[in-house]
Amino acid sequence: MKSSPITRRELLMQATTGLVGWAFLHSPLLAHAFPGRSGEVLVPFLDQPPEPTSSQANLLDWSHLDSWITSNDKFFRVSHYNIPEVSTEDWKLEIIGQVERPMTLTLNDIKRRQKQNVISTLECSGNHGFSTFAGAIGTAKWSGTPLAPILEETGILENGIEVVFFGSDEGEEEVRKIKMRQNFARSLSITEAMQPDNLLCYEMNGMSLPKDNGFPVRLIVPGWYGIANVKWLKRIEVRDRRYMGRFMAKDYVTIREEKRGGESVWMETSVGRTQIKSLAAKVTHISKKYHIYGAAWGRPIKSVEVRIDNGPWLETTFVPNSEAEHAWRIWRYDWNKPAAGEHTIVSRAIDVDGNIQPTMDDPAIADKHTYWESNGQVVRRIQIN
């Protein structure tokens, strides 16, 4: 099965989009995603998550979110095996398997190709799955070369059904008493892999990828949970059968108990595309004028509503200069003269197709027996003095 080639016109359009994204990222207005005001005071939520453990590196502190773009030094880090030492001089990327023309690329080979940028929010699929893990998310400008033209050049054979991406990180696994060394790997279908925004990425916010975030080259798949965005790439294989490694078929699997005609049907699905989601991030005030700030992401967002103390749903306003197809939207609600005492605040996002972020008791969340893909509405508690 072969996909139609990307035309020169389409490539020029993508390059133009990249230049717009670059100019947008460096706009002075971008620093004001959460605009500070003279005399503004933060009102901390009563339900701040506990301090992260050493294995949960660089989790976002929502109360200090002050920019649409997350700087490299503040971007969350998750690893599953070792963090490999990779030399740029020795690094090569193999593209093999069910292809007519196998390919080996050096870092310079990749950098000589068309450069493309995408501003995309990356979220760990376990984010908000339990109380101590609430900040595994960030937004960056990722730069690299499009994956699709490279796959097209290799000539995917008719029997190739999916593309497997292997990282340099590795560990020992045991299946049916067989012990083996395995590299971290995830797969995409041919159609999914050929999407034009997918990148072989070598830059993050205009700088070389940090070591912990996949240096020298990682996969960026906008619209998918972080697990699909394989770091420290070393090999790409087009396969004629489903890949069933640990992180595709055993771990990062969502288990749901679905009710059908009074019976339970258990379903296991691999973690995949991001789900619609939002969160009230912080509250500030100047005198009696209070402002609720938050973010919404996961799908193209049409609107966000906020609810205070189980009252009516209220429309929020998007902060200017915080919009890109694959990035979170920053929103604000002006909460004038709230009564003293404890209050609850919850938000819900609505995407462009009319889908609404579910409540925590919605069957999509309540009937889930694993913590992956937790996108239910998050209720925050706050004390107004």
PAMARGU-621571 format. One record per residue: residue number from 1; residue in three letters; x, y, z of N, C-alpha, C in turn; chain. Coordinates in steps of 0.1 Angstrom, whole numbers. Each point is the difference from the previous one (the first is absolute). Example, Ala and Ser with C-alpha at 12.3 -4.5 7.8 and 13.67 -1.06 7.14 Angstrom:
<atoms>
 drenpa lumke  n_c1  n_c2  n_c3 ca_c1 ca_c2 ca_c3  c_c1  c_c2  c_c3 mivex
      1   ala   132   -57    78    -9    12     0     9    12     0     A
      2   ser    -4    11    -7     9    11     0    -8    11     8     A
</atoms>
This chain:
<atoms>
 drenpa lumke  n_c1  n_c2  n_c3 ca_c1 ca_c2 ca_c3  c_c1  c_c2  c_c3 mivex
      1   met     8   -12     0    -8    12     0     9    12     0     A
      2   lys    -2     9   -10     8    12     0    -9    13     1     A
      3   ser     5    10     6    -7    12     2     4     9   -12     A
      4   ser    -9     9    -4     3    10   -10    11     9     4     A
      5   pro     9     4    -8    11     9     4    -5    14     3     A
      6   ile     7     6     9    -3    14     4     5     9   -11     A
      7   thr    -8     9    -6     4     8   -11     9    12     4     A
      8   arg     7     5   -10     8    12     3    -8    11     6     A
      9   arg   -12     3    -5    -8    10     5    -3    -2    15     A
     10   glu    -4   -13     4    -3    -3    14    13     3     8     A
     11   leu    12    -4    -5    12     2     8     2    15     2     A
     12   leu    -2     8   -11     1    15     2    -9     5    10     A
     13   met   -13    -5     0   -10     5    10     5    -4    14     A
     14   gln     5   -12     2     5    -4    13    12     9     4     A
     15   ala     9     3    -9    11     9     3    -5    14     5     A
     16   thr   -10     5    -7    -5    13     3    -6     0    14     A
     17   thr    -8   -11     3    -5    -2    13    10     0    11     A
     18   gly    12    -7    -3    11     0     9     5    14     3     A
     19   leu     2     8   -10     5    14     2   -10     8     8     A
     20   val   -13    -2    -2   -10     7     8     1    -4    15     A
     21   gly     2   -14     2     1    -5    13    12     6     7     A
     22   trp    12     2    -7    12     5     5    -2    15     4     A
     23   ala    -7     8    -8    -2    14     3   -10     1    12     A
     24   phe    -9    -9     0   -10     0    11     6    -3    14     A
     25   leu     9   -10    -1     7    -4    13     9    11     5     A
     26   his     5     9    -9     9    10     5    -7    14     1     A
     27   ser   -13     0    -1    -7    12     2     0     4    15     A
     28   pro     3    13     2     0     5    14   -13    -2     8     A
     29   leu   -11    -2    -8   -13    -2     7    -1   -13     6     A
     30   leu     9    -9    -4    -2   -14     4     3    -2    15     A
     31   ala     8     9     6     3    -1    14   -12     3     9     A
     32   his   -11     6    -7   -11     4     8   -12   -10    -1     A
     33   ala     3   -13    -1   -10   -10     0    -8     1    13     A
     34   phe     7     2    11    -6     3    13     5    14     4     A
     35   pro    -6    10    -6     5    14     2     1     4    15     A
     36   gly    11     4     5     1     5    13    -5    14     2     A
     37   arg    -5     4    11    -5    13     2     6     5    13     A
     38   ser     3    13     0     7     6    12    -9    -3    12     A
     39   gly     5    -5    11    -7    -3    12    -8   -13     0     A
     40   glu     1    -8   -11    -7   -12     0     5   -10    10     A
     41   val    -9    -7     7     4   -10    10    -6   -13    -3     A
     42   leu     8   -11     1    -4   -14    -2    -8    -5    12     A
     43   val   -11    -6    -3    -8    -7    10     2   -15    -1     A
     44   pro     7    -6     8     3   -14    -2   -12    -9     2     A
     45   phe    -1   -11    -8   -10    -9     2     2    -8    12     A
     46   leu   -10    -5     6     1    -8    13     4   -15    -4     A
     47   asp    -1    -4   -12     3   -14    -4    12    -1    -9     A
     48   gln    11     8     4    12    -1    -8     5   -14     2     A
     49   pro     5    -6   -11     5   -14     1    13     0     8     A
     50   pro     4   -11     6    12    -1     8    12     2    -9     A
     51   glu    12     2     6    12     2    -8     3   -13    -8     A
     52   pro     4     1   -12     3   -12    -9    12    -8     6     A
     53   thr     0   -13    -3    11    -8     4    12     2   -10     A
     54   ser    11    -6     3    12     2    -9    -2    -6   -13     A
     55   ser    -9   -10    -2    -3    -6   -13    -9     8    -8     A
     56   gln    -6    10     6    -9     9    -8     6    13    -2     A
     57   ala     8     1   -10     9    12    -2    -7    11    -7     A
     58   asn     2    12     6    -4    13    -7   -15     1    -2     A
     59   leu    -8    -6     9   -15     2    -2    -4    14     2     A
     60   leu    -9     4    -9    -5    14     0    -7     4    13     A
     61   asp     4    11     6    -8     6    11   -10     9    -6     A
     62   trp   -12    -4    -1   -11     8    -7    -1    14     6     A
     63   ser     2     2    13    -1    13     6    10    10    -5     A
     64   his    11    -5    -6    11     8    -4     0     1   -16     A
     65   leu   -10    -6    -6     0     1   -15    -1    14    -4     A
     66   asp    10     5    -8    -1    14    -4     4     2   -15     A
     67   ser     0   -11    -7     3     2   -14    -7   -11    -8     A
     68   trp    -3     4   -13    -7   -10    -9    10   -11    -4     A
     69   ile    13     4    -2    10   -10    -3     8    -4    12     A
     70   thr     2   -13     2     8    -5    11    15     0    -3     A
     71   ser     8     7     8    14     0    -3     6   -14     2     A
     72   asn    11    -2    -7     7   -14     0     3    -4    14     A
     73   asp     5     9     8     4    -4    13   -11    -3    10     A
     74   lys   -12     4    -4   -12    -3     8    -9   -11    -6     A
     75   phe     4    -6   -11    -9   -10    -7     1   -13     8     A
     76   phe   -11    -7     2     0   -12     7     8   -11    -7     A
     77   arg     4   -10     8     9   -11    -6    -6   -13     6     A
     78   val    -1   -10    -9    -4   -13     4     9   -10    -8     A
     79   ser     5   -10     7     8   -10    -7    -4   -14     5     A
     80   his     2   -10    -8    -5   -13     3    11   -10     2     A
     81   tyr    11     2    -7    12    -8     2    11    10     4     A
     82   asn    12    -2    -5    11    10     2    -1    12    -8     A
     83   ile     7    11     4     2    11    -9    13    -2    -7     A
     84   pro    -1    -3   -13    12    -4    -7    10    12    -3     A
     85   glu    13    -4    -1    10     9    -4     1    -1   -15     A
     86   val    -3    10    -8     0    -1   -15    10    10    -5     A
     87   ser     9    -4    -9    10     8    -6    -6     5   -14     A
     88   thr     0    13    -2    -5     4   -13     9    -5   -12     A
     89   glu    13    -2     2     9    -4   -10    -4   -15    -4     A
     90   asp    -3    -8    10    -3   -14    -3   -15    -3    -3     A
     91   trp    -9    10     3   -14    -3     0    -4    -2   -15     A
     92   lys    -9   -10    -2    -6    -3   -13   -14    -5     2     A
     93   leu    -9     3    -9   -14    -4     0    -2   -10   -11     A
     94   glu    -3   -12     3    -3   -10   -10   -15     0    -3     A
     95   ile    -4    -1   -13   -14    -2    -4     0   -13    -9     A
     96   ile    -6   -10     6     1   -13    -6   -14    -7     0     A
     97   gly     0   -13    -4   -12    -8     1    -6    -1   -13     A
     98   gln   -14     1    -1    -8    -2   -12     1    13    -8     A
     99   val    12     2    -6     2    12    -8     8    -4   -12     A
    100   glu    -1     7   -11     8    -3   -12    14     5     1     A
    101   arg     2    11     7    13     6     0     3     3    15     A
    102   pro     7    -9     7     4     3    14     9    12     0     A
    103   met     0     7    11     8    13     1     7     1    13     A
    104   thr    11     6     0     7     4    13     4    14    -1     A
    105   leu    -4     8    10     1    14     1     9     4    11     A
    106   thr    10     9    -2     7     7    11    -8    12     4     A
    107   leu     5     6    11    -6    12     5     1    11   -11     A
    108   asn    12     1    -6     1    11   -11    -9    -3   -11     A
    109   asp    -2   -13    -4   -10    -3   -11   -14     5     4     A
    110   ile    -4    -1    12   -13     4     4    -1    15     0     A
    111   lys    11     7     5     0    14     1     0     7   -14     A
    112   arg     5    -7   -10     1     5   -13   -14     0    -7     A
    113   arg    -9    -7     5   -13    -1    -5    -9    12     4     A
    114   gln   -12     1    -7    -9    11     4    -2     0    15     A
    115   lys     0    12     5    -2     2    14   -15     5     2     A
    116   gln    -6    -6    10   -14     4     3    -2     1    15     A
    117   asn    -8     9     4    -3     3    14   -14    -4     4     A
    118   val    -3    -4    12   -13    -2     5     0     4    15     A
    119   ile   -10     8     4    -2     3    14   -10   -10     5     A
    120   ser     4    -8    10    -8   -11     4     1    -2    15     A
    121   thr   -11    -4     6    -1    -3    14     3   -15     2     A
    122   leu     9    -3     9     3   -14     2    -4    -4    14     A
    123   glu    -9   -10     2    -5    -4    13     3   -15     2     A
    124   cys     5    -3    12     1   -14     4   -14    -6     1     A
    125   ser    -3   -12    -4   -13    -6     0    -4    -3    15     A
    126   gly     9     0     9    -3    -3    14    -3    13     8     A
    127   asn     1    12    -7    -2    12     7   -14     1     6     A
    128   his    -1     4    13   -13     0     7    -6   -14     3     A
    129   gly     8   -10    -3    -5   -14     3     0    -3    14     A
    130   phe     9     7     8     0    -1    14     4    14     6     A
    131   ser    -2     2    13     1    13     6    14     6    -1     A
    132   thr    10    -8     0    14     6     0     5     3   -13     A
    133   phe    -7    -3   -11     5     1   -13    -9     9    -8     A
    134   ala     2    14     1   -10     9    -6     7    10   -10     A
    135   gly    13    -1    -1     7    10    -8     9    -5   -11     A
    136   ala    -3   -12    -5     7    -6   -11    -5     5   -13     A
    137   ile     3    13    -3    -5     6   -12     8    12    -3     A
    138   gly     1     3   -13     7    13    -4    -2     2   -14     A
    139   thr     3    12    -5    -2     4   -14    13     6    -5     A
    140   ala     4    -4   -11    13     4    -6    -2     2   -15     A
    141   lys    10     7    -6     1     1   -14    10   -11    -4     A
    142   trp    -4   -10    -7     8   -11    -4     4     2   -15     A
    143   ser    13    -2    -3     5     2   -14     8   -12    -4     A
    144   gly    -3    -4   -13     7   -11    -6    -4    -1   -14     A
    145   thr     1   -12    -6    -4    -3   -13   -12    -9    -1     A
    146   pro   -10     3    -9   -12    -9     0     4   -15    -3     A
    147   leu    -7    -8     7     2   -15    -1    -6    -5   -13     A
    148   ala   -11     5    -4    -8    -6   -11     9    -1   -13     A
    149   pro     6    11    -5     8    -1   -12    11   -11     0     A
    150   ile     6    -2    12    11   -10     2    -6   -14    -2     A
    151   leu   -12    -2     7    -6   -13    -2    -4    -2   -15     A
    152   glu    -5    10    -6    -4    -1   -14    12    -3    -9     A
    153   glu    12     5     3    12    -3    -8     4   -14     2     A
    154   thr    -3    -6    11     4   -14     2    -8   -10    -8     A
    155   gly   -12     4    -4    -9    -8    -8    -6   -11     9     A
    156   ile   -10     3     8    -6   -10     8    -7   -11    -8     A
    157   leu     3   -12     3    -6   -11    -8   -14    -3     4     A
    158   glu    -7    -7    -9   -14    -2     2    -4    -7    13     A
    159   asn     9    -9     5    -3    -8    12     4     8    13     A
    160   gly     6    12    -1     3     8    11   -12     5     7     A
    161   ile    -3    -3    12   -12     5     6     2    10    12     A
    162   glu    12     1     5     3     9    11    15     4     1     A
    163   val     3    11     6    13     5     2     4     0    14     A
    164   val    11    -7     4     5    -1    14    12     9     1     A
    165   phe    -1     8    11    11     9     3     8    -5    13     A
    166   phe    13    -2    -2     8    -5    11     9    11     5     A
    167   gly     1     1    14     9     9     6    13    -7     4     A
    168   ser    10     8     4    13    -6     4    -1    -5    14     A
    169   asp   -10     5     8    -1    -5    14    -5   -15     0     A
    170   glu     6    -7     9    -3   -15     0     0    -5    15     A
    171   gly    -7   -12     1    -1    -7    13    -3   -14    -2     A
    172   glu     1    -8    10    -3   -14     0   -15    -3     2     A
    173   glu    -6    -8    -8   -14    -4     1     0   -15     1     A
    174   glu   -11    -5     6    -2   -15     0   -14    -3    -4     A
    175   val    -1    -9   -10   -13    -4    -5     0   -15    -1     A
    176   arg    -9    -7     8     0   -15     0    13    -6     3     A
    177   lys     7     6    10    13    -4     5    11     2   -10     A
    178   ile    -3     7   -10    11     4   -10     5    14     4     A
    179   lys    12     1     4     6    13     3     7     6   -13     A
    180   met    -2    13    -2     5     6   -12     3    15     3     A
    181   arg    10     5    -8     2    15     0    -9     6   -10     A
    182   gln    -7    10     4    -9     7    -9     2    15     0     A
    183   asn    -1     6   -12     0    14    -1   -14     5     2     A
    184   phe    -2    12     6   -13     6     1    -5     2   -15     A
    185   ala   -13    -3    -2    -5     1   -13   -15     2     0     A
    186   arg    -5     7    -9   -15     2    -2    -2     0   -15     A
    187   ser   -13    -3    -4    -3    -1   -14   -12     9    -4     A
    188   leu    -1     3   -13   -11     7    -6    -4    -7   -12     A
    189   ser   -13     1    -4    -4    -6   -13     7     9   -11     A
    190   ile     0    -6   -12     5     8   -11    -6    13    -2     A
    191   thr   -13     1     1    -8    12    -2     4    10    11     A
    192   glu     1    -5    13     3     9    11    15     5    -2     A
    193   ala     9    -8    -4    14     4    -1     2    10   -11     A
    194   met    -9     0   -10     1     9   -12    -6    14     2     A
    195   gln    -5     3    12    -6    13     2    11    11    -2     A
    196   pro    -4    11    -6    11    10    -4     6     7    11     A
    197   asp    -6     1    12     6     7    12    10    -9     8     A
    198   asn     1   -13    -3     9    -8     7    15     3    -4     A
    199   leu     8     1    10    14     5    -2    10   -10     5     A
    200   leu    11    -1    -7    13    -4     6     6    12     6     A
    201   cys    -1     2    13     2    13     6    14     0     6     A
    202   tyr     8    11    -3    13     2     6     2    13     8     A
    203   glu   -11     8     0     1    13     8   -13     2     8     A
    204   met     2     6    11   -11     3    10     2    14     4     A
    205   asn   -10     8    -4     0    15     3    13     6    -6     A
    206   gly     3    -4   -12    12     7    -7    13    -5     5     A
    207   met     1   -10     9    13    -5     4     0   -15    -2     A
    208   ser    12    -6    -1     1   -15    -1    -8    -6    11     A
    209   leu    -5   -12    -3    -8    -7    10     8    -2    12     A
    210   pro    -5     2    12     7    -3    13     2   -16     0     A
    211   lys    10    -4     7     3   -14     2   -12    -8     5     A
    212   asp    -7     6    10   -11    -8     6   -12     0    -8     A
    213   asn    -1     9   -10   -11     1    -9     2    -6   -14     A
    214   gly    10    -9    -1     1    -8   -12    12     3    -9     A
    215   phe    10     8     4    11     3    -8     7   -13    -6     A
    216   pro     4     0   -13    -1    12    -9   -12     1    -9     A
    217   val    -8   -11    -1   -12     0    -8   -11    -8     7     A
    218   arg   -12     6     0   -11    -7     5   -12     1   -10     A
    219   leu   -10    -8     3   -12     1    -8   -10    10     7     A
    220   ile    -6     8    -8   -11     9     5   -12    -4    -8     A
    221   val   -11    -4     7   -13    -4    -6   -10     9     6     A
    222   pro    -3    12    -5   -10     9     6   -14    -7     1     A
    223   gly    -6     2    11   -13    -5     2     0   -14     7     A
    224   trp    11    -5     4     2   -13     6     6     2    14     A
    225   tyr    -3    -9    10     6     1    13    15    -2    -2     A
    226   gly     7     5    11    15     0    -1     6   -13    -3     A
    227   ile    -6   -11     4     6   -14    -2     2    -3   -14     A
    228   ala    -8     6    -9     2    -3   -15    12     8    -6     A
    229   asn     4    10     7    11    10    -5    13    -6     4     A
    230   val     5   -10    -7    12    -8     4    12     9     1     A
    231   lys     8    -1    11    12     7     1    12    -8    -4     A
    232   trp    11     7    -2    13    -6    -4    -1   -10   -11     A
    233   leu    -7     4   -11    -2    -9   -11    12    -7    -5     A
    234   lys     0   -13    -4    11    -7    -6    -4    -8   -12     A
    235   arg   -13    -4     0    -4    -9   -11   -15     2    -3     A
    236   ile    -4     0   -13   -14     0    -4    -2   -13    -8     A
    237   glu   -10    -8     3    -3   -12    -8   -14     0    -4     A
    238   val    -2    -3   -13   -13    -2    -6    -3   -15     1     A
    239   arg   -11    -4     7    -2   -14     3   -13    -5    -7     A
    240   asp     0   -13    -2   -12    -6    -6    -9    -7    10     A
    241   arg     2     2    13    -8    -5    10     0    10    12     A
    242   arg    -9    -1     9    -1     9    11    11    -2    10     A
    243   tyr     6    12     4    10    -1    10    -6    -1    14     A
    244   met     5    -9     8    -6    -3    13    10     1    12     A
    245   gly     9    10    -1     9     2    11    -6     5    13     A
    246   arg     8     1    10    -6     3    14    -8    13     0     A
    247   phe     5    11    -7    -6    13     1   -11     2   -10     A
    248   met    -3   -10    -8   -11     0   -10   -11    -9     5     A
    249   ala     3   -11     5   -11   -10     2    -1    -5    15     A
    250   lys    10     3     8     0    -5    14    -1    12    10     A
    251   asp     8    10    -2     0    11     9    -6    12    -9     A
    252   tyr    -5    10     7    -7    11    -7   -12    -5    -8     A
    253   val    -7    -9     7   -13    -5    -5   -11     4     9     A
    254   thr   -11     6    -6   -11     4     8   -10   -11     1     A
    255   ile    -4    -4    12   -10   -11     2   -13     6     5     A
    256   arg   -11    -2    -8   -13     5     4   -10   -12     2     A
    257   glu    -9     2     9   -11   -10     2   -12     7    -6     A
    258   glu    -4    -4   -12   -11     6    -7   -13    -8     3     A
    259   lys   -11     7     3   -13    -7     3    -8    -1   -13     A
    260   arg    -4   -13    -2    -8    -3   -12   -11    -9     3     A
    261   gly   -12     5     0   -11    -9     3     1    -6    14     A
    262   gly     5     7    10     1    -5    14    12    -8     2     A
    263   glu     8    -2   -10    12    -8     2    12     9    -2     A
    264   ser    11    -5     6    13     7    -1     8    -6   -12     A
    265   val     5     9    -8     9    -4   -11    13     8     2     A
    266   trp    11    -8     2    13     6     3     7     3   -13     A
    267   met     5    13    -1     7     4   -12    14     5     3     A
    268   glu    10    -4    -7    13     5     2     5     7   -13     A
    269   thr     3    12     1     5     8   -12    13     7     3     A
    270   ser     8     1   -10    13     6     2    -2    15     0     A
    271   val     8     7     9    -1    15     1     3     6   -13     A
    272   gly    -8    10    -4     2     5   -14     0    15     0     A
    273   arg   -11     5    -7    -1    15    -2    -5     6    13     A
    274   thr     4    13     1    -3     8    12   -15     2     0     A
    275   gln    -5     2    13   -15     2     2    -2    15     4     A
    276   ile   -12     4    -3    -3    14     4     1     2    15     A
    277   lys     6    12     4     2     2    14     2    14     3     A
    278   ser    -2     4    12     2    14     5     3     0    15     A
    279   leu     5    11     5     3     1    14     0    14     5     A
    280   ala    -6     3    11     2    14     6    14     0     7     A
    281   ala     9     8    -5    14     0     4     3     8    12     A
    282   lys    -6    12     0     3     9    12   -10    11     1     A
    283   val    -1     6    12    -8    11     2     8    12     6     A
    284   thr    -2    12    -6     7    12     5   -10    10     4     A
    285   his     4    10     7    -9    12     3     8    13     2     A
    286   ile    -6    10    -4     4    14     4   -12     6     7     A
    287   ser     1     3    13   -11     4     8   -11   -10    -1     A
    288   lys   -12     4    -3   -11   -10    -1    -3    -5   -14     A
    289   lys     9     3    -9    -1    -5   -14     8   -13    -1     A
    290   tyr    -6   -11    -2     6   -13    -1     0    -5   -15     A
    291   his    10    -8    -3     1    -5   -14     4   -15     1     A
    292   ile    -7    -8    -7     3   -15    -1     6    -2   -13     A
    293   tyr    12    -6     0     7    -4   -12     1   -15    -2     A
    294   gly     0    -4   -12     1   -15    -3     5    -3   -14     A
    295   ala     0   -13    -3     5    -4   -13   -10   -11    -4     A
    296   ala    -1    -2   -14    -8   -11    -6     8    -5   -11     A
    297   trp    -1   -14    -2     9    -6   -10    -6   -14    -4     A
    298   gly     8    -7    -8    -4   -14    -4    -6    -1   -13     A
    299   arg    -9     9    -4    -6     1   -13    -2    15    -4     A
    300   pro    -2     3   -12    -3    14    -3   -11     6     8     A
    301   ile     2    10     8   -10     5    10    -8    11    -6     A
    302   lys   -13    -1     2    -9    10    -4    -3    10    11     A
    303   ser    -2    -5    12    -4     9    12     4    -8    13     A
    304   val     0     8    10     2    -5    14   -10     7     9     A
    305   glu    -6    -8     9   -10     5     9     5    -3    14     A
    306   val    -3     9    10     4    -2    14   -12     0     9     A
    307   arg     0    -8    10   -11    -1     9     5     2    15     A
    308   ile    -7     9     7     4     3    14   -11    -4     9     A
    309   asp     4    -9    10   -10    -4    10   -12    -6    -5     A
    310   asn     1    -9   -11   -11    -7    -6   -11    10    -6     A
    311   gly     5    12    -3    -9     9    -6    -1    -2   -15     A
    312   pro    -5     9    -8    -1    -2   -14    14     0    -7     A
    313   trp     1    -6   -12    12     1    -7     1    13    -7     A
    314   leu    12     6     2     3    14    -4    11     0   -11     A
    315   glu    -2     9   -10     9     0   -11    13     7     4     A
    316   thr    11    -5    -5    13     6     3     5     7   -13     A
    317   thr    11     7     1     6     8   -11    14    -6    -3     A
    318   phe     3    -2   -12    13    -5    -4    10    12     1     A
    319   val    11    -3     5    11    10     1     6     2   -14     A
    320   pro     2    12    -5     5     2   -14    14    -7    -1     A
    321   asn     4    -3   -12    13    -5    -4     3   -13     7     A
    322   ser   -10    -9     2     3   -13     6    -8   -10    -8     A
    323   glu     2     0   -14    -8    -9    -8     9    -6   -11     A
    324   ala    -1   -13     0     6    -8   -11    -7   -13     0     A
    325   glu    -1    -7   -11    -9   -12    -2     3   -10    10     A
    326   his    13    -3     4     3   -11     8     4     5    14     A
    327   ala    -2    12     4     5     6    13   -12     3     9     A
    328   trp     3     0    13   -11     4    10    -4    14    -3     A
    329   arg   -13     2     4    -6    14    -1     0     5    15     A
    330   ile     4    12     2     0     7    13   -13     8     1     A
    331   trp    -7    -2    11   -12     7     2    -1     8    14     A
    332   arg    -9     9     1    -2     8    12   -14     3     3     A
    333   tyr    -4     0    12   -13     4     5     1    11    10     A
    334   asp    -6    11    -2     0    11    10   -11    -2    11     A
    335   trp     4    -3    12    -8    -4    11    -1    12    10     A
    336   asn   -10     8    -2     0    13     7    -7    -2    14     A
    337   lys     7     4    11    -5     1    13    -6   -13     5     A
    338   pro     8   -11     0    -6   -13     5    -1     1    15     A
    339   ala   -10    -7     6    -3     0    14    12    -7     7     A
    340   ala     2     5    13    11    -6     8    -4   -15     3     A
    341   gly    10    -8     2    -3   -14     3     6   -10   -10     A
    342   glu    -3   -12     1     6   -10    -9    -9    -2   -12     A
    343   his     6    -1   -11    -7    -2   -13     6   -12    -8     A
    344   thr    -8    -5    -9     5   -10   -10     0     6   -14     A
    345   ile     9    -3    -7     1     5   -14     3   -12    -9     A
    346   val    -7    -2   -11     2   -10   -10    -2     5   -14     A
    347   ser     8    -5    -9    -2     5   -14    -3   -12    -9     A
    348   arg    -5     3   -11    -2   -11   -10     2     6   -14     A
    349   ala     8    -8    -8     3     5   -14   -10    -6   -10     A
    350   ile    -2     7   -11    -9    -5   -10     8     2   -13     A
    351   asp     1   -11    -8     8     0   -12    -8     5   -12     A
    352   val     6     1   -11    -6     6   -12   -11    -9    -6     A
    353   asp     0   -13     4   -11    -9    -4   -11    -1    10     A
    354   gly     0     8    11   -10     0    10     1   -10    11     A
    355   asn    11    -7     0     3   -10    11     3     8    13     A
    356   ile    -5    -5    11     2     7    13     8    -8     9     A
    357   gln    10     6     7     8    -7    10    -9    -7    10     A
    358   pro     2   -13     3    -9    -7     9     2     3    14     A
    359   thr   -10    -2     8     2     0    15     7   -13     5     A
    360   met     5     1    12     7   -12     5   -10   -12     2     A
    361   asp   -13     2     1    -9   -11     1    -6    -5   -13     A
    362   asp     5     6   -11    -4    -4   -13     5   -15    -2     A
    363   pro    -8    -9    -6     5   -13    -2    14    -1    -7     A
    364   ala     3    10    -9    13    -1    -7    11     1    10     A
    365   ile    -2     7    12    10     1    10    -2   -10    11     A
    366   ala   -13     0     5    -3    -8    12     2   -15    -2     A
    367   asp    -2    -5   -13     1   -14    -3    14    -4    -4     A
    368   lys     9     9     1    14    -2    -3     8    -5    12     A
    369   his     7   -11    -2     7    -7    12    15     2    -1     A
    370   thr     4     9    -9    15     4     0     0    15     0     A
    371   tyr    11     6     4     1    15     1     4     7   -13     A
    372   trp     3    -7   -10     3     7   -13   -12     7    -5     A
    373   glu     2    10    -9   -10     8    -7   -11     5     9     A
    374   ser     4     6    11    -9     6    10    -3    14    -4     A
    375   asn   -11     3    -7    -3    13    -4   -13     6     6     A
    376   gly    -4    -5    11   -12     5     7     1    14     5     A
    377   gln   -11     6     3     0    14     5     6     0    14     A
    378   val    10     9     3     7     1    12    -6    11     9     A
    379   val    -5    -4    11    -5    10    10    11     5     9     A
    380   arg     1    14     0    10     6     9    -7     7    12     A
    381   arg     7     0    11    -6     7    12     9    12     3     A
    382   ile    -7    11     5     7    12     2    -7     7    12     A
    383   gln     8     8     8    -5     7    11     2    15    -3     A
    384   ile   -12     7     0     0    15    -2    -1     7    14     A
    385   asn     9     8     4     0     7    13    -7    13    -1     A
</atoms>
